[in-house]
Amino acid sequence: MPTDVLPTQVEEWLTGRVIAYGKVIPGSFTVDTPLSELGLDSVYALTLCGDIEDEFQLEVDPTIVWDYPTIRELAGGISQLAAE
């Protein structure tokens, strides 16, 4: 992922993933809603990590979704990893 990709762009992508997985209705949550309130479980976390790796060409530990418990925080973490 180019280092000039903004966390807000990652937030949009993550929001789309949450909606695509069918866990929530669009507009029923914000980027600050805890992922655990959006139905995040271990299977979903592993799937999301795989999607992050594919989309941003990063290797991430599945615990990233627990270390960064909201879409906003996770987007920031992904952006930081991409900048390294």
C-alpha positions as CSV (number, residue, x, y, z in Angstrom):
1,M,0.0,0.0,0.0
2,P,1.4,3.4,-0.9
3,T,2.3,5.5,2.2
4,D,0.1,8.3,0.9
5,V,-3.1,6.3,1.5
6,L,-5.0,8.1,4.2
7,P,-6.5,6.4,7.2
8,T,-9.9,7.7,6.1
9,Q,-9.6,5.8,2.8
10,V,-8.8,2.6,4.9
11,E,-11.8,3.4,7.1
12,E,-14.0,3.4,4.0
13,W,-12.6,0.1,2.8
14,L,-13.1,-1.5,6.3
15,T,-16.6,-0.1,6.5
16,G,-17.3,-1.8,3.2
17,R,-15.9,-5.1,4.4
18,V,-18.1,-5.0,7.6
19,I,-21.2,-4.4,5.4
20,A,-20.2,-7.0,2.9
21,Y,-19.9,-9.6,5.5
22,G,-23.5,-9.0,6.3
23,K,-22.9,-8.3,10.0
24,V,-24.6,-4.9,10.0
25,I,-26.9,-2.6,8.1
26,P,-25.3,0.4,6.3
27,G,-25.7,3.5,8.4
28,S,-26.3,1.6,11.6
29,F,-22.8,2.1,13.0
30,T,-19.9,4.6,12.9
31,V,-16.2,4.1,12.5
32,D,-16.0,4.5,16.3
33,T,-18.4,1.6,17.1
34,P,-16.4,-1.3,18.7
35,L,-16.0,-4.1,16.2
36,S,-17.2,-6.5,18.9
37,E,-20.6,-4.7,18.8
38,L,-20.6,-5.3,15.0
39,G,-20.6,-9.1,15.4
40,L,-16.8,-9.6,15.2
41,D,-15.9,-13.1,16.2
42,S,-12.7,-15.1,15.7
43,V,-13.8,-16.5,12.2
44,Y,-14.7,-13.0,11.1
45,A,-11.4,-11.6,12.5
46,L,-9.3,-14.2,10.5
47,T,-11.3,-13.4,7.3
48,L,-10.8,-9.7,7.8
49,C,-7.1,-10.2,8.4
50,G,-6.8,-12.1,5.1
51,D,-8.7,-9.3,3.3
52,I,-6.3,-6.7,4.9
53,E,-3.3,-8.7,3.7
54,D,-4.7,-9.1,0.2
55,E,-5.9,-5.5,-0.2
56,F,-2.8,-3.7,1.4
57,Q,-0.1,-6.3,0.8
58,L,0.7,-6.4,4.5
59,E,1.3,-9.3,6.8
60,V,-0.8,-8.8,9.9
61,D,-1.3,-10.8,13.0
62,P,-5.0,-11.8,13.6
63,T,-4.8,-10.0,17.0
64,I,-4.7,-6.7,15.1
65,V,-8.5,-6.5,15.2
66,W,-8.3,-6.8,19.0
67,D,-5.4,-4.4,19.3
68,Y,-7.4,-1.8,17.3
69,P,-11.0,-2.4,18.4
70,T,-12.8,0.1,16.1
71,I,-12.7,0.8,12.4
72,R,-11.0,4.2,13.0
73,E,-8.3,2.6,15.2
74,L,-7.8,-0.3,12.9
75,A,-7.5,2.0,9.9
76,G,-4.8,4.0,11.7
77,G,-2.9,0.8,12.6
78,I,-3.0,-0.4,9.0
79,S,-1.8,3.0,7.8
80,Q,1.1,2.9,10.3
81,L,2.1,-0.6,9.2
82,A,2.0,0.4,5.6
83,A,4.2,3.4,6.3
84,E,7.0,1.2,7.8
